[in-house]
Amino acid sequence: MATAKKAPAKKAPAKKAPAKKVGGAKPPIKAGAAAPAKKAAPAAKKRTPSAAFMKAMTPTEALAAVIGATPAPRTEVTKKVWEYIKKHKLQDAENKRMINADAKLKAIFKKDQVSMFEMTKLINDHLK
């Protein structure tokens, strides 16, 4: 009689240990337990404006007819021009981004209509 050879038993692959988390494990949160208190956010610092924007600039005669002759920072000049535009209803009714120039603004813009984005560039040419 011939003896049958047994096939060698397969070894199970070795299990790897789970990777460890850096910083320690957090304890599980139990149901019904209050959530841990969060730290208060640090108080936000008040943003200081750039010195270049706050420097008083002297307007030309054409711009002074709209905002006045007193020197003012660029930010104030832009605000005063917008006040003038809204007071005289010079924003285009259909496209609010466009500004229709009246006689005073036409001296500054050199066009009948400008966009609000190019307006500040044109105004800056009239500041010293």
N, CA, C and O atoms as a GROMACS GRO file, in nm:
protein
  512
    1MET      N    1   0.080  -0.116   0.000
    1MET     CA    2   0.000   0.000   0.000
    1MET      C    3   0.085   0.123   0.000
    1MET      O    4   0.188   0.134   0.067
    2ALA      N    5   0.036   0.212  -0.079
    2ALA     CA    6   0.110   0.338  -0.087
    2ALA      C    7   0.053   0.436   0.012
    2ALA      O    8  -0.068   0.450   0.027
    3THR      N    9   0.139   0.501   0.075
    3THR     CA   10   0.094   0.599   0.173
    3THR      C   11   0.081   0.734   0.105
    3THR      O   12   0.171   0.774   0.031
    4ALA      N   13  -0.028   0.804   0.130
    4ALA     CA   14  -0.049   0.937   0.070
    4ALA      C   15   0.019   1.042   0.156
    4ALA      O   16   0.010   1.042   0.279
    5LYS      N   17   0.085   1.128   0.088
    5LYS     CA   18   0.153   1.234   0.162
    5LYS      C   19   0.053   1.344   0.190
    5LYS      O   20  -0.029   1.380   0.106
    6LYS      N   21   0.061   1.394   0.308
    6LYS     CA   22  -0.025   1.507   0.343
    6LYS      C   23   0.038   1.636   0.293
    6LYS      O   24   0.160   1.654   0.300
    7ALA      N   25  -0.046   1.723   0.242
    7ALA     CA   26   0.004   1.855   0.199
    7ALA      C   27   0.040   1.935   0.324
    7ALA      O   28  -0.032   1.932   0.423
    8PRO      N   29   0.152   2.007   0.317
    8PRO     CA   30   0.190   2.084   0.435
    8PRO      C   31   0.082   2.188   0.467
    8PRO      O   32   0.025   2.248   0.377
    9ALA      N   33   0.056   2.208   0.594
    9ALA     CA   34  -0.046   2.305   0.638
    9ALA      C   35   0.002   2.447   0.608
    9ALA      O   36   0.118   2.481   0.630
   10LYS      N   37  -0.092   2.533   0.556
   10LYS     CA   38  -0.056   2.672   0.525
   10LYS      C   39  -0.056   2.753   0.653
   10LYS      O   40  -0.142   2.739   0.740
   11LYS      N   41   0.044   2.838   0.662
   11LYS     CA   42   0.051   2.924   0.780
   11LYS      C   43  -0.032   3.049   0.754
   11LYS      O   44  -0.032   3.105   0.644
   12ALA      N   45  -0.100   3.092   0.857
   12ALA     CA   46  -0.177   3.217   0.846
   12ALA      C   47  -0.079   3.334   0.847
   12ALA      O   48   0.018   3.333   0.923
   13PRO      N   49  -0.104   3.437   0.763
   13PRO     CA   50  -0.012   3.550   0.761
   13PRO      C   51  -0.013   3.619   0.898
   13PRO      O   52  -0.114   3.625   0.967
   14ALA      N   53   0.105   3.670   0.934
   14ALA     CA   54   0.118   3.737   1.063
   14ALA      C   55   0.041   3.869   1.060
   14ALA      O   56   0.049   3.944   0.963
   15LYS      N   57  -0.033   3.896   1.168
   15LYS     CA   58  -0.109   4.021   1.175
   15LYS      C   59  -0.019   4.133   1.222
   15LYS      O   60   0.062   4.116   1.313
   16LYS      N   61  -0.034   4.249   1.157
   16LYS     CA   62   0.044   4.365   1.197
   16LYS      C   63  -0.030   4.439   1.306
   16LYS      O   64  -0.153   4.443   1.309
   17ALA      N   65   0.047   4.497   1.395
   17ALA     CA   66  -0.013   4.577   1.502
   17ALA      C   67  -0.064   4.707   1.441
   17ALA      O   68   0.001   4.761   1.351
   18PRO      N   69  -0.178   4.759   1.486
   18PRO     CA   70  -0.228   4.886   1.431
   18PRO      C   71  -0.130   5.000   1.459
   18PRO      O   72  -0.062   5.002   1.562
   19ALA      N   73  -0.126   5.095   1.364
   19ALA     CA   74  -0.034   5.208   1.378
   19ALA      C   75  -0.076   5.293   1.497
   19ALA      O   76  -0.195   5.314   1.522
   20LYS      N   77   0.022   5.342   1.569
   20LYS     CA   78  -0.006   5.424   1.686
   20LYS      C   79  -0.031   5.566   1.643
   20LYS      O   80   0.036   5.617   1.553
   21LYS      N   81  -0.125   5.632   1.707
   21LYS     CA   82  -0.155   5.772   1.676
   21LYS      C   83  -0.062   5.861   1.757
   21LYS      O   84  -0.034   5.833   1.873
   22VAL      N   85  -0.016   5.965   1.695
   22VAL     CA   86   0.070   6.061   1.763
   22VAL      C   87  -0.018   6.154   1.845
   22VAL      O   88  -0.124   6.195   1.798
   23GLY      N   89   0.023   6.186   1.964
   23GLY     CA   90  -0.050   6.281   2.046
   23GLY      C   91  -0.144   6.214   2.144
   23GLY      O   92  -0.215   6.283   2.217
   24GLY      N   93  -0.146   6.085   2.148
   24GLY     CA   94  -0.229   6.017   2.247
   24GLY      C   95  -0.370   6.000   2.198
   24GLY      O   96  -0.418   6.074   2.112
   25ALA      N   97  -0.436   5.902   2.254
   25ALA     CA   98  -0.573   5.873   2.215
   25ALA      C   99  -0.669   5.955   2.300
   25ALA      O  100  -0.643   5.982   2.418
   26LYS      N  101  -0.779   5.994   2.240
   26LYS     CA  102  -0.881   6.070   2.313
   26LYS      C  103  -0.978   5.970   2.374
   26LYS      O  104  -1.011   5.869   2.311
   27PRO      N  105  -1.025   5.996   2.494
   27PRO     CA  106  -1.122   5.903   2.554
   27PRO      C  107  -1.254   5.911   2.480
   27PRO      O  108  -1.292   6.018   2.431
   28PRO      N  109  -1.325   5.800   2.469
   28PRO     CA  110  -1.454   5.802   2.398
   28PRO      C  111  -1.555   5.887   2.474
   28PRO      O  112  -1.554   5.894   2.597
   29ILE      N  113  -1.643   5.952   2.399
   29ILE     CA  114  -1.746   6.037   2.458
   29ILE      C  115  -1.866   5.949   2.492
   29ILE      O  116  -1.918   5.876   2.407
   30LYS      N  117  -1.909   5.956   2.616
   30LYS     CA  118  -2.022   5.876   2.660
   30LYS      C  119  -2.152   5.944   2.621
   30LYS      O  120  -2.161   6.067   2.616
   31ALA      N  121  -2.251   5.864   2.593
   31ALA     CA  122  -2.382   5.918   2.557
   31ALA      C  123  -2.439   5.995   2.674
   31ALA      O  124  -2.433   5.948   2.788
   32GLY      N  125  -2.493   6.111   2.648
   32GLY     CA  126  -2.555   6.192   2.751
   32GLY      C  127  -2.455   6.279   2.826
   32GLY      O  128  -2.494   6.358   2.911
   33ALA      N  129  -2.326   6.265   2.796
   33ALA     CA  130  -2.226   6.347   2.865
   33ALA      C  131  -2.217   6.483   2.797
   33ALA      O  132  -2.239   6.495   2.676
   34ALA      N  133  -2.185   6.583   2.874
   34ALA     CA  134  -2.174   6.718   2.820
   34ALA      C  135  -2.048   6.726   2.734
   34ALA      O  136  -1.946   6.664   2.765
   35ALA      N  137  -2.055   6.802   2.627
   35ALA     CA  138  -1.940   6.820   2.538
   35ALA      C  139  -1.833   6.899   2.611
   35ALA      O  140  -1.864   6.985   2.693
   36PRO      N  141  -1.706   6.869   2.582
   36PRO     CA  142  -1.600   6.943   2.649
   36PRO      C  143  -1.604   7.091   2.609
   36PRO      O  144  -1.637   7.124   2.495
   37ALA      N  145  -1.570   7.178   2.702
   37ALA     CA  146  -1.574   7.321   2.676
   37ALA      C  147  -1.464   7.360   2.578
   37ALA      O  148  -1.350   7.312   2.589
   38LYS      N  149  -1.498   7.446   2.482
   38LYS     CA  150  -1.399   7.493   2.385
   38LYS      C  151  -1.331   7.616   2.439
   38LYS      O  152  -1.388   7.694   2.515
   39LYS      N  153  -1.206   7.633   2.396
   39LYS     CA  154  -1.131   7.752   2.438
   39LYS      C  155  -1.186   7.873   2.363
   39LYS      O  156  -1.227   7.862   2.248
   40ALA      N  157  -1.186   7.986   2.429
   40ALA     CA  158  -1.234   8.109   2.367
   40ALA      C  159  -1.133   8.153   2.263
   40ALA      O  160  -1.012   8.144   2.284
   41ALA      N  161  -1.183   8.202   2.150
   41ALA     CA  162  -1.096   8.251   2.044
   41ALA      C  163  -1.027   8.378   2.090
   41ALA      O  164  -1.087   8.459   2.160
   42PRO      N  165  -0.901   8.397   2.053
   42PRO     CA  166  -0.833   8.520   2.094
   42PRO      C  167  -0.900   8.640   2.028
   42PRO      O  168  -0.950   8.631   1.916
   43ALA      N  169  -0.899   8.751   2.098
   43ALA     CA  170  -0.962   8.873   2.046
   43ALA      C  171  -0.890   8.917   1.919
   43ALA      O  172  -0.767   8.923   1.916
   44ALA      N  173  -0.967   8.946   1.815
   44ALA     CA  174  -0.909   8.987   1.688
   44ALA      C  175  -0.851   9.127   1.700
   44ALA      O  176  -0.910   9.216   1.761
   45LYS      N  177  -0.733   9.145   1.641
   45LYS     CA  178  -0.671   9.277   1.643
   45LYS      C  179  -0.743   9.366   1.543
   45LYS      O  180  -0.784   9.321   1.436
   46LYS      N  181  -0.758   9.491   1.579
   46LYS     CA  182  -0.821   9.585   1.488
   46LYS      C  183  -0.721   9.615   1.377
   46LYS      O  184  -0.604   9.644   1.403
   47ARG      N  185  -0.768   9.607   1.256
   47ARG     CA  186  -0.681   9.626   1.140
   47ARG      C  187  -0.646   9.773   1.126
   47ARG      O  188  -0.735   9.858   1.126
   48THR      N  189  -0.519   9.802   1.112
   48THR     CA  190  -0.477   9.941   1.096
   48THR      C  191  -0.461   9.970   0.947
   48THR      O  192  -0.402   9.891   0.874
   49PRO      N  193  -0.514  10.082   0.901
   49PRO     CA  194  -0.505  10.114   0.759
   49PRO      C  195  -0.361  10.149   0.719
   49PRO      O  196  -0.281  10.193   0.801
   50SER      N  197  -0.332  10.127   0.593
   50SER     CA  198  -0.200  10.158   0.540
   50SER      C  199  -0.176  10.309   0.544
   50SER      O  200  -0.267  10.387   0.519
   51ALA      N  201  -0.055  10.347   0.574
   51ALA     CA  202  -0.022  10.489   0.583
   51ALA      C  203  -0.038  10.559   0.448
   51ALA      O  204  -0.070  10.677   0.442
   52ALA      N  205  -0.015  10.485   0.339
   52ALA     CA  206  -0.027  10.545   0.206
   52ALA      C  207  -0.171  10.586   0.176
   52ALA      O  208  -0.194  10.687   0.111
   53PHE      N  209  -0.268  10.507   0.224
   53PHE     CA  210  -0.408  10.540   0.200
   53PHE      C  211  -0.454  10.656   0.288
   53PHE      O  212  -0.546  10.728   0.251
   54MET      N  213  -0.391  10.672   0.403
   54MET     CA  214  -0.437  10.775   0.496
   54MET      C  215  -0.367  10.909   0.477
   54MET      O  216  -0.401  11.007   0.544
   55LYS      N  217  -0.269  10.916   0.386
   55LYS     CA  218  -0.200  11.041   0.360
   55LYS      C  219  -0.295  11.137   0.290
   55LYS      O  220  -0.361  11.101   0.192
   56ALA      N  221  -0.301  11.260   0.341
   56ALA     CA  222  -0.390  11.361   0.281
   56ALA      C  223  -0.337  11.402   0.144
   56ALA      O  224  -0.219  11.436   0.130
   57MET      N  225  -0.423  11.397   0.044
   57MET     CA  226  -0.387  11.432  -0.093
   57MET      C  227  -0.464  11.557  -0.135
   57MET      O  228  -0.580  11.574  -0.097
   58THR      N  229  -0.399  11.642  -0.212
   58THR     CA  230  -0.462  11.765  -0.259
   58THR      C  231  -0.528  11.739  -0.394
   58THR      O  232  -0.461  11.694  -0.487
   59PRO      N  233  -0.659  11.766  -0.407
   59PRO     CA  234  -0.727  11.742  -0.535
   59PRO      C  235  -0.698  11.854  -0.635
   59PRO      O  236  -0.668  11.967  -0.597
   60THR      N  237  -0.707  11.820  -0.764
   60THR     CA  238  -0.694  11.921  -0.869
   60THR      C  239  -0.822  12.005  -0.870
   60THR      O  240  -0.917  11.974  -0.799
   61GLU      N  241  -0.823  12.110  -0.950
   61GLU     CA  242  -0.941  12.198  -0.956
   61GLU      C  243  -1.065  12.123  -1.005
   61GLU      O  244  -1.175  12.147  -0.956
   62ALA      N  245  -1.046  12.034  -1.102
   62ALA     CA  246  -1.160  11.959  -1.156
   62ALA      C  247  -1.221  11.869  -1.048
   62ALA      O  248  -1.344  11.860  -1.037
   63LEU      N  249  -1.138  11.803  -0.970
   63LEU     CA  250  -1.187  11.715  -0.864
   63LEU      C  251  -1.238  11.797  -0.746
   63LEU      O  252  -1.332  11.756  -0.678
   64ALA      N  253  -1.176  11.912  -0.721
   64ALA     CA  254  -1.220  11.998  -0.611
   64ALA      C  255  -1.362  12.049  -0.635
   64ALA      O  256  -1.433  12.078  -0.539
   65ALA      N  257  -1.405  12.061  -0.760
   65ALA     CA  258  -1.541  12.104  -0.790
   65ALA      C  259  -1.643  12.000  -0.744
   65ALA      O  260  -1.759  12.033  -0.720
   66VAL      N  261  -1.601  11.875  -0.731
   66VAL     CA  262  -1.690  11.768  -0.690
   66VAL      C  263  -1.683  11.744  -0.539
   66VAL      O  264  -1.786  11.732  -0.473
   67ILE      N  265  -1.560  11.737  -0.483
   67ILE     CA  266  -1.545  11.697  -0.343
   67ILE      C  267  -1.504  11.810  -0.249
   67ILE      O  268  -1.510  11.793  -0.127
   68GLY      N  269  -1.463  11.922  -0.301
   68GLY     CA  270  -1.414  12.031  -0.217
   68GLY      C  271  -1.262  12.041  -0.228
   68GLY      O  272  -1.196  11.946  -0.270
   69ALA      N  273  -1.207  12.156  -0.191
   69ALA     CA  274  -1.065  12.182  -0.212
   69ALA      C  275  -0.977  12.136  -0.096
   69ALA      O  276  -0.855  12.141  -0.108
   70THR      N  277  -1.034  12.093   0.016
   70THR     CA  278  -0.952  12.055   0.130
   70THR      C  279  -0.881  11.922   0.103
   70THR      O  280  -0.942  11.832   0.045
   71PRO      N  281  -0.755  11.908   0.144
   71PRO     CA  282  -0.684  11.781   0.126
   71PRO      C  283  -0.753  11.669   0.206
   71PRO      O  284  -0.798  11.691   0.319
   72ALA      N  285  -0.759  11.552   0.147
   72ALA     CA  286  -0.826  11.437   0.210
   72ALA      C  287  -0.755  11.309   0.167
   72ALA      O  288  -0.695  11.304   0.059
   73PRO      N  289  -0.762  11.204   0.250
   73PRO     CA  290  -0.704  11.075   0.210
   73PRO      C  291  -0.781  11.014   0.093
   73PRO      O  292  -0.896  11.050   0.068
   74ARG      N  293  -0.716  10.924   0.021
   74ARG     CA  294  -0.778  10.861  -0.097
   74ARG      C  295  -0.911  10.795  -0.063
   74ARG      O  296  -1.006  10.801  -0.141
   75THR      N  297  -0.918  10.732   0.053
   75THR     CA  298  -1.042  10.664   0.091
   75THR      C  299  -1.158  10.762   0.105
   75THR      O  300  -1.270  10.734   0.062
   76GLU      N  301  -1.130  10.878   0.164
   76GLU     CA  302  -1.235  10.980   0.180
   76GLU      C  303  -1.273  11.041   0.046
   76GLU      O  304  -1.389  11.072   0.023
   77VAL      N  305  -1.175  11.058  -0.041
   77VAL     CA  306  -1.203  11.114  -0.175
   77VAL      C  307  -1.300  11.022  -0.248
   77VAL      O  308  -1.397  11.069  -0.307
   78THR      N  309  -1.274  10.892  -0.245
   78THR     CA  310  -1.362  10.796  -0.312
   78THR      C  311  -1.502  10.800  -0.252
   78THR      O  312  -1.601  10.795  -0.325
   79LYS      N  313  -1.511  10.807  -0.119
   79LYS     CA  314  -1.642  10.814  -0.054
   79LYS      C  315  -1.718  10.940  -0.097
   79LYS      O  316  -1.838  10.934  -0.124
   80LYS      N  317  -1.649  11.054  -0.104
   80LYS     CA  318  -1.715  11.180  -0.142
   80LYS      C  319  -1.762  11.176  -0.287
   80LYS      O  320  -1.868  11.229  -0.320
   81VAL      N  321  -1.682  11.113  -0.375
   81VAL     CA  322  -1.724  11.101  -0.515
   81VAL      C  323  -1.849  11.013  -0.525
   81VAL      O  324  -1.940  11.044  -0.601
   82TRP      N  325  -1.853  10.904  -0.447
   82TRP     CA  326  -1.972  10.819  -0.448
   82TRP      C  327  -2.094  10.893  -0.393
   82TRP      O  328  -2.205  10.875  -0.444
   83GLU      N  329  -2.075  10.975  -0.291
   83GLU     CA  330  -2.186  11.056  -0.240
   83GLU      C  331  -2.240  11.148  -0.348
   83GLU      O  332  -2.361  11.162  -0.364
   84TYR      N  333  -2.149  11.209  -0.424
   84TYR     CA  334  -2.188  11.298  -0.534
   84TYR      C  335  -2.264  11.220  -0.641
   84TYR      O  336  -2.366  11.266  -0.692
   85ILE      N  337  -2.215  11.101  -0.675
   85ILE     CA  338  -2.279  11.018  -0.779
   85ILE      C  339  -2.420  10.979  -0.736
   85ILE      O  340  -2.514  10.987  -0.816
   86LYS      N  341  -2.436  10.937  -0.611
   86LYS     CA  342  -2.568  10.894  -0.564
   86LYS      C  343  -2.664  11.012  -0.547
   86LYS      O  344  -2.783  11.001  -0.574
   87LYS      N  345  -2.610  11.126  -0.502
   87LYS     CA  346  -2.693  11.245  -0.483
   87LYS      C  347  -2.752  11.292  -0.616
   87LYS      O  348  -2.868  11.332  -0.623
   88HIS      N  349  -2.671  11.287  -0.722
   88HIS     CA  350  -2.714  11.334  -0.853
   88HIS      C  351  -2.767  11.221  -0.942
   88HIS      O  352  -2.794  11.243  -1.060
   89LYS      N  353  -2.782  11.099  -0.886
   89LYS     CA  354  -2.835  10.983  -0.958
   89LYS      C  355  -2.763  10.958  -1.090
   89LYS      O  356  -2.824  10.953  -1.197
   90LEU      N  357  -2.630  10.944  -1.081
   90LEU     CA  358  -2.548  10.927  -1.201
   90LEU      C  359  -2.514  10.780  -1.231
   90LEU      O  360  -2.449  10.752  -1.332
   91GLN      N  361  -2.557  10.687  -1.145
   91GLN     CA  362  -2.537  10.547  -1.175
   91GLN      C  363  -2.633  10.505  -1.284
   91GLN      O  364  -2.749  10.545  -1.283
   92ASP      N  365  -2.585  10.424  -1.379
   92ASP     CA  366  -2.669  10.377  -1.487
   92ASP      C  367  -2.782  10.292  -1.429
   92ASP      O  368  -2.758  10.209  -1.341
   93ALA      N  369  -2.904  10.312  -1.476
   93ALA     CA  370  -3.020  10.242  -1.420
   93ALA      C  371  -3.016  10.092  -1.449
   93ALA      O  372  -3.053  10.012  -1.363
   94GLU      N  373  -2.971  10.053  -1.568
   94GLU     CA  374  -2.969   9.911  -1.606
   94GLU      C  375  -2.845   9.839  -1.553
   94GLU      O  376  -2.856   9.727  -1.503
   95ASN      N  377  -2.729   9.902  -1.564
   95ASN     CA  378  -2.603   9.842  -1.521
   95ASN      C  379  -2.544   9.931  -1.413
   95ASN      O  380  -2.480  10.032  -1.444
   96LYS      N  381  -2.563   9.894  -1.288
   96LYS     CA  382  -2.522   9.978  -1.175
   96LYS      C  383  -2.371   9.995  -1.164
   96LYS      O  384  -2.324  10.082  -1.091
   97ARG      N  385  -2.294   9.913  -1.237
   97ARG     CA  386  -2.148   9.926  -1.233
   97ARG      C  387  -2.098  10.042  -1.317
   97ARG      O  388  -1.983  10.084  -1.304
   98MET      N  389  -2.184  10.094  -1.402
   98MET     CA  390  -2.145  10.204  -1.490
   98MET      C  391  -2.192  10.337  -1.432
   98MET      O  392  -2.300  10.347  -1.374
   99ILE      N  393  -2.108  10.439  -1.449
   99ILE     CA  394  -2.139  10.572  -1.398
   99ILE      C  395  -2.147  10.667  -1.516
   99ILE      O  396  -2.054  10.677  -1.596
  100ASN      N  397  -2.260  10.738  -1.526
  100ASN     CA  398  -2.279  10.836  -1.632
  100ASN      C  399  -2.224  10.969  -1.582
  100ASN      O  400  -2.264  11.018  -1.476
  101ALA      N  401  -2.132  11.027  -1.656
  101ALA     CA  402  -2.066  11.149  -1.612
  101ALA      C  403  -2.148  11.272  -1.648
  101ALA      O  404  -2.198  11.286  -1.760
  102ASP      N  405  -2.162  11.362  -1.550
  102ASP     CA  406  -2.222  11.493  -1.580
  102ASP      C  407  -2.106  11.586  -1.616
  102ASP      O  408  -1.994  11.539  -1.636
  103ALA      N  409  -2.130  11.716  -1.625
  103ALA     CA  410  -2.027  11.811  -1.668
  103ALA      C  411  -1.905  11.810  -1.575
  103ALA      O  412  -1.791  11.813  -1.623
  104LYS      N  413  -1.927  11.804  -1.443
  104LYS     CA  414  -1.815  11.806  -1.347
  104LYS      C  415  -1.733  11.677  -1.353
  104LYS      O  416  -1.610  11.680  -1.351
  105LEU      N  417  -1.802  11.564  -1.361
  105LEU     CA  418  -1.731  11.436  -1.366
  105LEU      C  419  -1.665  11.412  -1.501
  105LEU      O  420  -1.564  11.342  -1.510
  106LYS      N  421  -1.721  11.469  -1.606
  106LYS     CA  422  -1.663  11.451  -1.739
  106LYS      C  423  -1.524  11.516  -1.745
  106LYS      O  424  -1.438  11.470  -1.819
  107ALA      N  425  -1.504  11.623  -1.666
  107ALA     CA  426  -1.372  11.687  -1.660
  107ALA      C  427  -1.270  11.593  -1.596
  107ALA      O  428  -1.151  11.600  -1.626
  108ILE      N  429  -1.315  11.506  -1.508
  108ILE     CA  430  -1.226  11.412  -1.441
  108ILE      C  431  -1.209  11.284  -1.525
  108ILE      O  432  -1.097  11.238  -1.545
  109PHE      N  433  -1.321  11.228  -1.573
  109PHE     CA  434  -1.319  11.099  -1.642
  109PHE      C  435  -1.278  11.110  -1.789
  109PHE      O  436  -1.222  11.015  -1.844
  110LYS      N  437  -1.303  11.223  -1.853
  110LYS     CA  438  -1.275  11.245  -1.996
  110LYS      C  439  -1.360  11.153  -2.087
  110LYS      O  440  -1.328  11.136  -2.204
  111LYS      N  441  -1.467  11.095  -2.031
  111LYS     CA  442  -1.559  11.010  -2.106
  111LYS      C  443  -1.700  11.036  -2.057
  111LYS      O  444  -1.720  11.094  -1.950
  112ASP      N  445  -1.799  10.992  -2.135
  112ASP     CA  446  -1.938  11.005  -2.094
  112ASP      C  447  -1.977  10.901  -1.989
  112ASP      O  448  -2.062  10.927  -1.904
  113GLN      N  449  -1.914  10.782  -1.995
  113GLN     CA  450  -1.949  10.674  -1.905
  113GLN      C  451  -1.824  10.594  -1.870
  113GLN      O  452  -1.743  10.562  -1.957
  114VAL      N  453  -1.809  10.561  -1.740
  114VAL     CA  454  -1.696  10.479  -1.694
  114VAL      C  455  -1.749  10.372  -1.599
  114VAL      O  456  -1.858  10.386  -1.543
  115SER      N  457  -1.671  10.265  -1.583
  115SER     CA  458  -1.711  10.162  -1.486
  115SER      C  459  -1.660  10.204  -1.349
  115SER      O  460  -1.566  10.282  -1.337
  116MET      N  461  -1.723  10.150  -1.245
  116MET     CA  462  -1.683  10.185  -1.109
  116MET      C  463  -1.540  10.140  -1.079
  116MET      O  464  -1.476  10.194  -0.990
  117PHE      N  465  -1.491  10.040  -1.153
  117PHE     CA  466  -1.358   9.987  -1.129
  117PHE      C  467  -1.250  10.078  -1.186
  117PHE      O  468  -1.142  10.090  -1.127
  118GLU      N  469  -1.277  10.142  -1.298
  118GLU     CA  470  -1.178  10.234  -1.353
  118GLU      C  471  -1.192  10.375  -1.296
  118GLU      O  472  -1.105  10.460  -1.316
  119MET      N  473  -1.302  10.399  -1.225
  119MET     CA  474  -1.326  10.532  -1.167
  119MET      C  475  -1.215  10.570  -1.069
  119MET      O  476  -1.165  10.683  -1.075
  120THR      N  477  -1.175  10.480  -0.980
  120THR     CA  478  -1.072  10.514  -0.880
  120THR      C  479  -0.938  10.542  -0.947
  120THR      O  480  -0.863  10.628  -0.901
  121LYS      N  481  -0.908  10.472  -1.054
  121LYS     CA  482  -0.784  10.498  -1.127
  121LYS      C  483  -0.786  10.638  -1.186
  121LYS      O  484  -0.686  10.711  -1.180
  122LEU      N  485  -0.898  10.676  -1.244
  122LEU     CA  486  -0.909  10.809  -1.302
  122LEU      C  487  -0.907  10.917  -1.196
  122LEU      O  488  -0.854  11.026  -1.220
  123ILE      N  489  -0.963  10.890  -1.078
  123ILE     CA  490  -0.963  10.988  -0.970
  123ILE      C  491  -0.821  11.006  -0.917
  123ILE      O  492  -0.781  11.119  -0.886
  124ASN      N  493  -0.744  10.898  -0.906
  124ASN     CA  494  -0.607  10.907  -0.855
  124ASN      C  495  -0.518  10.995  -0.941
  124ASN      O  496  -0.420  11.052  -0.892
  125ASP      N  497  -0.550  11.006  -1.070
  125ASP     CA  498  -0.474  11.096  -1.157
  125ASP      C  499  -0.496  11.242  -1.121
  125ASP      O  500  -0.419  11.329  -1.162
  126HIS      N  501  -0.602  11.271  -1.044
  126HIS     CA  502  -0.634  11.409  -1.006
  126HIS      C  503  -0.597  11.439  -0.861
  126HIS      O  504  -0.647  11.536  -0.803
  127LEU      N  505  -0.511  11.356  -0.802
  127LEU     CA  506  -0.466  11.381  -0.665
  127LEU      C  507  -0.314  11.402  -0.665
  127LEU      O  508  -0.241  11.333  -0.736
  128LYS      N  509  -0.270  11.499  -0.583
  128LYS     CA  510  -0.126  11.527  -0.575
  128LYS      C  511  -0.076  11.493  -0.436
  128LYS      O  512   0.043  11.510  -0.407
   0.00000   0.00000   0.00000
